[in-house]
C-alpha cells in the first residue's frame, strides 16, 4: 500500500492525525503497489473555468488543460466595493477544477474565503497569486472540530494583478475529513476583502538541531517520547565509528539547503542551546510508520517556537540497499529539511527534486540531493498551480547575507565509489515508501496575525 493520491482512485482513506509527517509504508520489496510521483509539467486533472450559468460564470468544462490554461480561463468574480461577494460553483466530476479570478489585491488586503459544499460535498480550496503560485490551501477548516468545509484567511503581502481561487473535490488523503460526498456537485463561495491589515514581515528563524537525546518530545497529538542519542551504529553496524562524520554531513547538507535564507542552524555538537524563541529538530529514535513528524504547516512562519522529530533509526529499514554513510546522511538531511520546510510554511510538492516532495522510494531520499524549488503542489494539496518554495521562504524568513552560498551539491563531493548506479547494474530492487503522510495547519481562527 501507499499514501499517494492515485488520480484514477483519489479517495483512499487514512486515519488523520494532527501532525505533519514523513510516512514509511510498503517497506517490503514484494507485494506493494509501486508509487509514482506525478510529473510537475503534466496537468493534474480536467479543469474548468468555474462558476455556474445561473450567476453569470462560465460553465465548467471537463476538457484536459495545461496549468496555464486553467488560470487564463478563470471565471471573473472580482470582489466588489462592498468587499464581499457570494457566488455558486459546480464541479462536474471528481477530477474537475474550478478557478475564479477575484481581481487585483494590494499588500495588507486580508482575503477570507469560506466554501460551503451542498449536500455534503467535500471540497478543497486554494488561493494563488497572479503567477499561479500558491498562497494558502485548505481542505478542512477544523478537522478535529468537525468543521469540514475549506476556510482561508490570509493577508496579502505583495501586490498582485490577479488573485485566483481554486476549488476541487477533496482527495481526502492527508489529515482531511473522509466524511461527506465525493462526487459531482455544487457549492457556495463567500469571499471577503479587508483592506489595511497588518502585513506579516519576514522573521528570521533560529533552529536547534539536537543529536544528544534525553529530551521528552510530543508532536501534535502523538504520545510523548524520550529521545535516544543519535548514532551511526543505530542505523547499521556497517557505519560503526562514523557518528561524528555522519552528523557533520547532515548539518552541512541542511545548511546548504537553507543557505539563501535567514535561517540559523545551530547544533548540539558545536553550539550552546539558544535562548529565546527557536524551533527544535530532534534526530534519533525509531518509528514504524513515519520518517519524520512536525508540529504543523506554519503558513507565513507565524510561530518561531516549534518542534519536529527526524526518526534516524528508520534508515536501518533500507539496509537491503547497502547505503553508504554519505547516502544515509543525505537521506536524514532530506527528511530534516523537509520537516523544517513545513515549520517555515511550505506544503507538499510533487517534484522529487524538491525538498518538500512526497517520496516514492528509498532510493529517492538516499540518492537525490533535493533543494527548495518552484514546483507543482502535491495533488492532495491542490491539483493545479505551483508552490514557489524559494519565494515563500524569502517572504517568510527573509534572505541570508549571501544569496549565492549554495554552489556545491552533495552529489559533487560524494566519492565516485558511493554513487548509486551500481544498484542498477546489480539489479537490487528499490524499496517503495511514501515520504510524507500529511500535514495540517494551525486552526485558521488562530491566524489573525497573518
KEZADO-537225 format. One record per residue (C-alpha): residue in one letter; z, y, x negated. Coordinates in Angstrom, 3 decimals, decimal comma, padded with zeros to 6 digits. Layout:
<lolums>
+---+----------+----------+----------+
: r :        z :        y :        x :
+---+----------+----------+----------+
: A :        Z :        Y :        X :
...
+---+----------+----------+----------+
</lolums>
This chain:
<lolums>
+---+----------+----------+----------+
: r :        z :        y :        x :
+---+----------+----------+----------+
: X :  000,000 :  000,000 :  000,000 :
: X : -000,259 :  003,655 : -000,997 :
: X :  000,717 :  007,063 :  000,283 :
: X : -002,596 :  008,860 :  000,026 :
: X : -004,332 :  010,098 :  003,139 :
: X : -007,335 :  007,954 :  003,950 :
: X : -009,956 :  010,093 :  005,627 :
: X : -011,072 :  007,249 :  007,868 :
: X : -007,483 :  006,389 :  008,802 :
: X : -005,422 :  009,528 :  008,319 :
: X : -002,375 :  008,634 :  010,374 :
: X : -000,419 :  006,149 :  008,293 :
: X :  003,271 :  006,651 :  008,985 :
: X :  006,003 :  007,024 :  006,369 :
: X :  009,672 :  007,889 :  006,561 :
: X :  010,169 :  011,578 :  005,863 :
: X :  012,884 :  012,918 :  003,538 :
: X :  013,939 :  016,472 :  002,782 :
: X :  012,609 :  016,346 : -000,759 :
: X :  009,637 :  016,831 : -002,973 :
: X :  008,874 :  013,550 : -004,635 :
: X :  006,665 :  011,664 : -007,003 :
: X :  006,389 :  008,227 : -005,498 :
: X :  005,871 :  004,839 : -007,064 :
: X :  004,199 :  002,228 : -004,892 :
: X :  001,973 : -000,772 : -005,441 :
: X :  003,174 : -001,481 : -008,941 :
: X :  001,724 : -004,973 : -008,934 :
: X : -001,815 : -005,270 : -010,258 :
: X : -002,757 : -007,505 : -007,339 :
: X : -002,527 : -007,317 : -003,574 :
: X : -002,745 : -003,495 : -003,347 :
: X : -005,391 : -001,250 : -001,919 :
: X : -006,939 :  000,969 : -004,571 :
: X : -006,013 :  004,609 : -004,042 :
: X : -008,857 :  007,031 : -004,705 :
: X : -008,429 :  010,778 : -005,110 :
: X : -010,898 :  012,942 : -003,191 :
: X : -013,432 :  014,870 : -005,234 :
: X : -012,453 :  018,541 : -005,228 :
: X : -016,093 :  019,504 : -004,789 :
: X : -016,741 :  017,397 : -001,698 :
: X : -015,881 :  018,677 :  001,778 :
: X : -012,802 :  017,026 :  003,172 :
: X : -013,878 :  016,738 :  006,773 :
: X : -016,062 :  018,038 :  009,533 :
: X : -015,459 :  021,721 :  010,109 :
: X : -015,762 :  024,209 :  012,912 :
: X : -015,553 :  027,948 :  013,213 :
: X : -012,611 :  027,629 :  015,604 :
: X : -011,814 :  029,260 :  018,891 :
: X : -012,873 :  028,336 :  022,388 :
: X : -015,694 :  029,594 :  024,563 :
: X : -013,222 :  030,919 :  027,119 :
: X : -011,780 :  033,534 :  024,750 :
: X : -014,936 :  034,628 :  023,039 :
: X : -014,537 :  032,451 :  019,931 :
: X : -017,337 :  030,251 :  018,669 :
: X : -017,158 :  026,721 :  019,971 :
: X : -016,085 :  024,114 :  017,470 :
: X : -018,742 :  022,180 :  015,569 :
: X : -018,252 :  018,750 :  014,039 :
: X : -021,050 :  019,062 :  011,509 :
: X : -020,149 :  018,323 :  007,898 :
: X : -019,797 :  021,565 :  005,967 :
: X : -019,102 :  022,833 :  002,470 :
: X : -015,818 :  024,582 :  001,863 :
: X : -017,512 :  027,982 :  001,593 :
: X : -019,334 :  027,439 :  004,889 :
: X : -016,042 :  026,657 :  006,637 :
: X : -014,763 :  030,129 :  005,800 :
: X : -018,042 :  032,031 :  006,136 :
: X : -018,471 :  030,748 :  009,710 :
: X : -014,900 :  031,565 :  010,755 :
: X : -014,356 :  032,902 :  014,262 :
: X : -013,254 :  036,551 :  014,045 :
: X : -009,791 :  037,153 :  015,529 :
: X : -008,687 :  040,430 :  013,943 :
: X : -005,044 :  041,285 :  014,566 :
: X : -005,284 :  044,428 :  016,682 :
: X : -003,437 :  047,733 :  016,531 :
: X : -000,725 :  046,223 :  018,686 :
: X : -000,064 :  043,954 :  015,679 :
: X : -000,066 :  040,774 :  017,749 :
: X : -002,821 :  038,590 :  019,177 :
: X : -002,791 :  035,325 :  021,084 :
: X : -005,761 :  033,018 :  021,429 :
: X : -006,618 :  029,387 :  022,084 :
: X : -008,446 :  026,882 :  019,932 :
: X : -009,758 :  023,370 :  020,318 :
: X : -010,074 :  020,532 :  017,794 :
: X : -012,964 :  018,295 :  018,817 :
: X : -011,982 :  015,214 :  016,794 :
: X : -009,356 :  014,140 :  014,273 :
: X : -011,422 :  015,491 :  011,340 :
: X : -012,205 :  018,861 :  012,918 :
: X : -011,062 :  022,069 :  011,198 :
: X : -010,815 :  025,444 :  012,938 :
: X : -010,895 :  028,557 :  010,739 :
: X : -010,221 :  032,073 :  012,056 :
: X : -010,821 :  035,391 :  010,284 :
: X : -007,757 :  037,546 :  011,029 :
: X : -009,258 :  040,581 :  009,310 :
: X : -008,033 :  042,510 :  006,260 :
: X : -004,452 :  042,636 :  005,051 :
: X : -002,560 :  045,016 :  002,789 :
: X :  000,375 :  044,446 :  000,458 :
: X :  003,565 :  044,491 :  002,492 :
: X :  001,998 :  043,068 :  005,644 :
: X :  004,178 :  040,246 :  006,924 :
: X :  001,909 :  037,796 :  008,684 :
: X :  003,608 :  035,435 :  011,104 :
: X :  001,693 :  032,534 :  012,622 :
: X :  003,034 :  030,358 :  015,425 :
: X :  000,982 :  027,485 :  016,821 :
: X :  001,771 :  025,548 :  019,975 :
: X : -000,092 :  022,269 :  020,427 :
: X : -000,900 :  021,468 :  024,049 :
: X :  000,096 :  018,094 :  025,453 :
: X :  001,991 :  017,174 :  022,292 :
: X : -000,943 :  017,799 :  019,910 :
: X :  000,419 :  017,639 :  016,327 :
: X : -001,297 :  020,197 :  014,106 :
: X : -001,121 :  021,566 :  010,576 :
: X : -001,892 :  025,186 :  009,680 :
: X : -002,691 :  027,100 :  006,505 :
: X : -003,118 :  030,756 :  005,591 :
: X : -005,765 :  031,712 :  002,996 :
: X : -006,827 :  034,946 :  001,323 :
: X : -010,387 :  036,267 :  001,056 :
: X : -011,083 :  033,993 : -001,920 :
: X : -010,347 :  030,904 :  000,214 :
: X : -007,139 :  030,417 : -001,796 :
: X : -004,002 :  029,080 : -000,172 :
: X : -001,158 :  031,493 :  000,626 :
: X :  001,014 :  029,056 :  002,585 :
: X :  000,744 :  025,874 :  004,647 :
: X :  002,944 :  024,414 :  007,364 :
: X :  002,997 :  021,147 :  009,259 :
: X :  006,385 :  021,322 :  010,985 :
: X :  008,500 :  024,433 :  011,422 :
: X :  011,608 :  022,283 :  011,013 :
: X :  011,271 :  018,519 :  010,743 :
: X :  014,995 :  017,820 :  010,987 :
: X :  015,450 :  020,466 :  013,667 :
: X :  012,804 :  018,806 :  015,809 :
: X :  010,522 :  021,891 :  015,723 :
: X :  007,223 :  020,178 :  015,096 :
: X :  004,609 :  022,939 :  015,529 :
: X :  003,393 :  024,861 :  012,455 :
: X :  005,058 :  028,160 :  011,617 :
: X :  004,139 :  030,512 :  008,764 :
: X :  005,766 :  033,846 :  007,922 :
: X :  004,705 :  035,411 :  004,605 :
: X :  004,481 :  038,893 :  003,140 :
: X :  001,038 :  039,572 :  001,675 :
: X :  001,310 :  040,513 : -001,994 :
: X : -002,196 :  041,800 : -002,723 :
: X : -004,885 :  043,479 : -000,668 :
: X : -007,411 :  041,059 :  000,788 :
: X : -010,543 :  041,888 :  002,764 :
: X : -010,207 :  038,726 :  004,844 :
: X : -007,168 :  036,741 :  005,854 :
: X : -008,094 :  033,266 :  007,076 :
: X : -006,084 :  030,946 :  009,303 :
: X : -006,964 :  027,257 :  009,282 :
: X : -005,837 :  024,747 :  011,908 :
: X : -006,369 :  020,976 :  011,850 :
: X : -004,820 :  017,840 :  013,301 :
: X : -001,888 :  016,781 :  011,131 :
: X : -002,334 :  013,763 :  008,899 :
: X :  001,436 :  013,341 :  009,307 :
: X :  001,865 :  011,769 :  005,903 :
: X :  004,380 :  013,582 :  003,725 :
: X :  007,599 :  014,948 :  005,204 :
: X :  005,992 :  015,774 :  008,507 :
: X :  006,581 :  014,513 :  012,003 :
: X :  004,890 :  011,342 :  013,192 :
: X :  005,666 :  012,286 :  016,778 :
: X :  003,166 :  013,774 :  019,162 :
: X : -000,521 :  013,189 :  019,765 :
: X : -003,162 :  012,827 :  017,047 :
: X : -006,397 :  013,202 :  018,978 :
: X : -008,792 :  015,945 :  020,114 :
: X : -007,009 :  018,700 :  021,963 :
: X : -006,181 :  022,363 :  022,376 :
: X : -003,533 :  024,702 :  021,052 :
: X : -002,445 :  028,349 :  021,235 :
: X : -002,092 :  030,669 :  018,237 :
: X :  000,177 :  033,703 :  018,182 :
: X : -000,452 :  035,885 :  015,122 :
: X :  001,667 :  038,932 :  014,275 :
: X :  001,429 :  041,616 :  011,608 :
: X :  004,495 :  043,594 :  010,490 :
: X :  003,453 :  046,333 :  008,021 :
: X :  005,597 :  047,863 :  005,277 :
: X :  007,666 :  044,772 :  004,499 :
: X :  009,158 :  044,386 :  001,039 :
: X :  006,809 :  042,641 : -001,367 :
: X :  008,500 :  039,984 : -003,481 :
: X :  007,752 :  040,823 : -007,114 :
: X :  007,270 :  038,137 : -009,769 :
: X :  010,579 :  036,850 : -011,119 :
: X :  010,916 :  035,228 : -014,496 :
: X :  012,276 :  031,702 : -014,362 :
: X :  014,750 :  030,082 : -016,753 :
: X :  014,644 :  026,278 : -016,819 :
: X :  017,221 :  023,914 : -018,319 :
: X :  015,851 :  020,512 : -019,419 :
: X :  018,812 :  018,102 : -019,543 :
: X :  018,386 :  014,865 : -021,519 :
: X :  022,099 :  014,191 : -022,128 :
: X :  023,211 :  012,550 : -018,860 :
: X :  026,625 :  012,799 : -017,263 :
: X :  025,673 :  015,266 : -014,538 :
: X :  026,103 :  014,428 : -010,869 :
: X :  022,882 :  015,439 : -009,082 :
: X :  021,878 :  015,463 : -005,441 :
: X :  018,306 :  016,265 : -004,439 :
: X :  017,715 :  017,097 : -000,796 :
: X :  019,391 :  014,511 :  001,423 :
: X :  019,354 :  011,765 : -001,202 :
: X :  022,650 :  010,293 : -002,353 :
: X :  024,188 :  011,986 : -005,384 :
: X :  023,581 :  010,135 : -008,653 :
: X :  025,185 :  010,293 : -012,080 :
: X :  022,522 :  010,774 : -014,728 :
: X :  022,325 :  008,386 : -017,672 :
: X :  021,306 :  009,843 : -021,030 :
: X :  017,617 :  009,694 : -021,761 :
: X :  016,499 :  007,251 : -024,429 :
: X :  013,152 :  005,884 : -025,540 :
: X :  014,676 :  002,392 : -025,560 :
: X :  015,312 :  002,639 : -021,804 :
: X :  011,530 :  002,652 : -021,379 :
: X :  010,801 : -000,177 : -023,809 :
: X :  012,213 : -001,745 : -026,937 :
: X :  008,799 : -001,012 : -028,465 :
: X :  009,905 :  002,635 : -028,674 :
: X :  013,192 :  001,890 : -030,427 :
: X :  014,343 :  004,775 : -032,589 :
: X :  011,820 :  007,196 : -031,049 :
: X :  014,107 :  009,091 : -028,665 :
: X :  014,153 :  012,385 : -030,560 :
: X :  010,412 :  012,194 : -031,230 :
: X :  009,647 :  011,461 : -027,557 :
: X :  011,875 :  014,321 : -026,353 :
: X :  010,149 :  016,732 : -028,743 :
: X :  006,753 :  015,655 : -027,387 :
: X :  007,889 :  016,116 : -023,771 :
: X :  009,243 :  019,579 : -024,483 :
: X :  006,164 :  020,597 : -026,459 :
: X :  003,785 :  019,450 : -023,750 :
: X :  005,649 :  021,210 : -020,939 :
: X :  005,863 :  024,405 : -022,993 :
: X :  002,070 :  024,260 : -023,314 :
: X :  001,710 :  023,772 : -019,564 :
: X :  003,766 :  026,907 : -018,872 :
: X :  002,783 :  028,936 : -021,944 :
: X :  000,838 :  031,518 : -019,928 :
: X :  003,681 :  032,229 : -017,516 :
: X :  007,091 :  033,892 : -017,706 :
: X :  008,944 :  030,573 : -017,703 :
: X :  011,593 :  029,988 : -020,356 :
: X :  012,146 :  026,297 : -021,082 :
: X :  015,499 :  025,555 : -022,717 :
: X :  016,652 :  022,043 : -023,515 :
: X :  019,915 :  020,241 : -024,147 :
: X :  018,890 :  019,096 : -027,642 :
: X :  018,192 :  022,533 : -029,066 :
: X :  019,893 :  025,179 : -026,920 :
: X :  023,165 :  026,063 : -025,265 :
: X :  023,210 :  025,794 : -021,488 :
: X :  022,087 :  029,101 : -019,979 :
: X :  024,230 :  031,319 : -017,787 :
: X :  023,282 :  032,992 : -014,544 :
: X :  020,639 :  031,529 : -012,232 :
: X :  018,392 :  028,814 : -013,638 :
: X :  016,504 :  025,737 : -012,500 :
: X :  017,693 :  022,370 : -013,786 :
: X :  015,426 :  019,436 : -014,673 :
: X :  017,234 :  016,156 : -015,361 :
: X :  015,482 :  013,467 : -017,406 :
: X :  016,724 :  009,895 : -017,051 :
: X :  017,625 :  007,094 : -014,626 :
: X :  015,510 :  004,679 : -012,598 :
: X :  014,284 :  004,926 : -009,030 :
: X :  012,357 :  002,091 : -007,409 :
: X :  010,391 :  004,461 : -005,194 :
: X :  009,978 :  007,801 : -006,954 :
: X :  008,845 :  009,072 : -010,330 :
: X :  010,494 :  012,390 : -009,599 :
: X :  012,329 :  014,363 : -006,928 :
: X :  012,539 :  018,136 : -006,484 :
: X :  014,521 :  020,240 : -004,041 :
: X :  011,508 :  021,761 : -002,268 :
: X :  008,263 :  023,678 : -002,494 :
: X :  009,639 :  027,155 : -003,135 :
: X :  006,771 :  029,329 : -001,897 :
: X :  006,913 :  032,631 : -003,784 :
: X :  009,662 :  031,412 : -006,143 :
: X :  012,339 :  032,949 : -003,957 :
: X :  015,135 :  030,723 : -005,284 :
: X :  015,901 :  030,740 : -009,022 :
: X :  018,621 :  028,059 : -008,939 :
: X :  017,209 :  024,648 : -008,012 :
: X :  017,111 :  021,067 : -009,280 :
: X :  014,770 :  018,165 : -009,900 :
: X :  015,047 :  014,690 : -011,410 :
: X :  012,370 :  013,079 : -013,564 :
: X :  013,022 :  009,323 : -013,476 :
: X :  012,092 :  008,471 : -017,040 :
: X :  013,222 :  004,833 : -016,874 :
: X :  010,498 :  004,214 : -014,274 :
: X :  007,998 :  004,265 : -017,148 :
: X :  009,148 :  000,748 : -018,008 :
: X :  007,120 : -000,426 : -014,999 :
: X :  003,943 :  000,427 : -016,870 :
: X :  004,640 : -001,904 : -019,822 :
: X :  001,659 : -004,113 : -018,930 :
: X : -000,493 : -001,230 : -020,163 :
: X :  001,306 : -001,169 : -023,555 :
: X :  001,561 :  002,651 : -023,592 :
: X :  002,186 :  004,361 : -026,901 :
: X :  005,197 :  006,587 : -027,457 :
: X :  002,888 :  009,577 : -027,185 :
: X :  001,459 :  008,370 : -023,883 :
: X :  004,897 :  007,790 : -022,361 :
: X :  005,910 :  011,301 : -023,407 :
: X :  002,726 :  012,675 : -021,861 :
: X :  003,400 :  010,859 : -018,572 :
: X :  007,002 :  012,116 : -018,425 :
: X :  005,841 :  015,662 : -019,187 :
: X :  003,166 :  015,430 : -016,468 :
: X :  005,852 :  014,470 : -013,963 :
: X :  008,158 :  017,202 : -015,240 :
: X :  005,514 :  019,922 : -014,962 :
: X :  004,550 :  018,671 : -011,507 :
: X :  008,124 :  018,850 : -010,201 :
: X :  008,728 :  022,240 : -011,780 :
: X :  005,456 :  023,401 : -010,229 :
: X :  006,893 :  022,602 : -006,797 :
: X :  010,028 :  024,613 : -007,574 :
: X :  007,789 :  027,536 : -008,562 :
: X :  005,867 :  027,445 : -005,289 :
: X :  002,930 :  025,059 : -005,703 :
: X :  001,745 :  022,439 : -003,209 :
: X : -000,004 :  019,129 : -003,923 :
: X : -003,582 :  019,238 : -005,116 :
: X : -006,427 :  016,747 : -005,136 :
: X : -007,797 :  017,135 : -008,689 :
: X : -006,384 :  014,608 : -011,195 :
: X : -006,695 :  017,211 : -013,967 :
: X : -004,254 :  019,468 : -012,122 :
: X : -000,511 :  019,216 : -012,805 :
: X :  000,006 :  019,306 : -009,030 :
: X : -002,266 :  016,313 : -008,328 :
: X : -001,098 :  013,280 : -006,439 :
: X : -001,813 :  010,477 : -008,895 :
: X : -003,881 :  007,400 : -008,202 :
: X : -002,782 :  005,199 : -011,091 :
: X : -000,513 :  004,793 : -014,088 :
: X : -003,414 :  005,485 : -016,440 :
: X : -003,936 :  008,856 : -014,829 :
: X : -000,497 :  010,126 : -015,839 :
: X : -000,433 :  008,248 : -019,157 :
: X : -003,853 :  009,428 : -020,322 :
: X : -004,565 :  012,764 : -018,580 :
: X : -003,135 :  015,885 : -020,146 :
: X : -003,015 :  017,807 : -016,867 :
: X : -002,749 :  021,576 : -016,629 :
: X : -002,498 :  024,151 : -013,863 :
: X : -005,954 :  024,846 : -012,443 :
: X : -007,612 :  026,069 : -009,246 :
: X : -008,426 :  023,013 : -007,163 :
: X : -008,562 :  021,692 : -003,626 :
: X : -005,207 :  021,090 : -001,972 :
: X : -004,237 :  017,522 : -001,220 :
: X : -005,762 :  016,542 :  002,124 :
: X : -002,467 :  016,375 :  003,996 :
: X : -001,511 :  019,900 :  002,815 :
: X : -004,743 :  021,155 :  004,376 :
: X : -008,210 :  019,589 :  004,375 :
: X : -010,172 :  022,575 :  003,078 :
: X : -009,865 :  025,594 :  000,802 :
: X : -008,293 :  025,841 : -002,628 :
: X : -004,947 :  026,261 : -004,350 :
: X : -005,209 :  028,685 : -007,249 :
: X : -002,299 :  027,395 : -009,313 :
: X : -002,659 :  029,816 : -012,242 :
: X : -002,865 :  032,836 : -009,938 :
: X :  000,113 :  031,725 : -007,853 :
: X :  002,221 :  031,207 : -010,963 :
: X :  001,313 :  034,679 : -012,204 :
: X :  002,318 :  036,141 : -008,827 :
: X :  005,489 :  034,053 : -008,598 :
: X :  006,894 :  034,312 : -012,133 :
: X :  004,601 :  036,749 : -013,944 :
: X :  002,642 :  036,393 : -017,200 :
: X :  004,055 :  035,485 : -020,566 :
: X :  003,684 :  037,780 : -023,549 :
: X :  000,943 :  035,509 : -024,936 :
: X : -001,571 :  034,540 : -022,268 :
: X : -003,713 :  032,583 : -024,749 :
: X : -000,919 :  030,344 : -026,024 :
: X : -002,295 :  027,039 : -024,682 :
: X : -005,127 :  026,405 : -027,102 :
: X : -004,351 :  022,836 : -028,220 :
: X : -004,065 :  019,968 : -025,753 :
: X : -002,065 :  016,831 : -026,383 :
: X : -005,301 :  014,803 : -026,459 :
: X : -006,298 :  016,769 : -029,560 :
: X : -003,409 :  015,523 : -031,679 :
: X : -002,568 :  012,063 : -030,365 :
: X : -003,698 :  009,706 : -033,152 :
: X : -007,073 :  008,086 : -032,502 :
: X : -005,454 :  004,633 : -032,508 :
: X : -003,451 :  005,713 : -029,476 :
: X : -006,453 :  006,780 : -027,404 :
: X : -006,861 :  004,714 : -024,275 :
: X : -010,429 :  003,392 : -024,471 :
: X : -009,106 :  000,108 : -025,831 :
: X : -007,746 : -000,763 : -022,386 :
: X : -011,272 : -000,685 : -021,023 :
: X : -012,517 : -002,884 : -023,849 :
: X : -009,707 : -005,382 : -023,339 :
: X : -010,088 : -005,393 : -019,570 :
: X : -006,427 : -004,509 : -018,945 :
: X : -006,077 : -003,694 : -015,246 :
: X : -004,671 : -000,340 : -014,183 :
: X : -001,524 : -000,019 : -012,039 :
: X : -002,006 :  001,818 : -008,766 :
: X :  000,625 :  004,380 : -007,876 :
: X :  000,962 :  007,339 : -005,581 :
: X :  002,259 :  010,063 : -007,839 :
: X :  003,599 :  012,358 : -005,163 :
: X :  005,155 :  011,239 : -001,951 :
: X :  005,563 :  014,616 : -000,332 :
: X :  007,259 :  017,952 : -000,103 :
: X :  008,953 :  020,226 :  002,364 :
: X :  009,767 :  023,911 :  002,312 :
: X :  012,982 :  025,715 :  002,906 :
: X :  013,396 :  026,437 :  006,605 :
: X :  010,910 :  029,157 :  007,413 :
: X :  013,689 :  031,012 :  009,190 :
: X :  015,385 :  031,430 :  005,806 :
: X :  012,343 :  033,009 :  004,183 :
: X :  012,697 :  036,600 :  005,355 :
: X :  012,916 :  037,807 :  001,779 :
: X :  009,419 :  036,552 :  001,039 :
+---+----------+----------+----------+
</lolums>
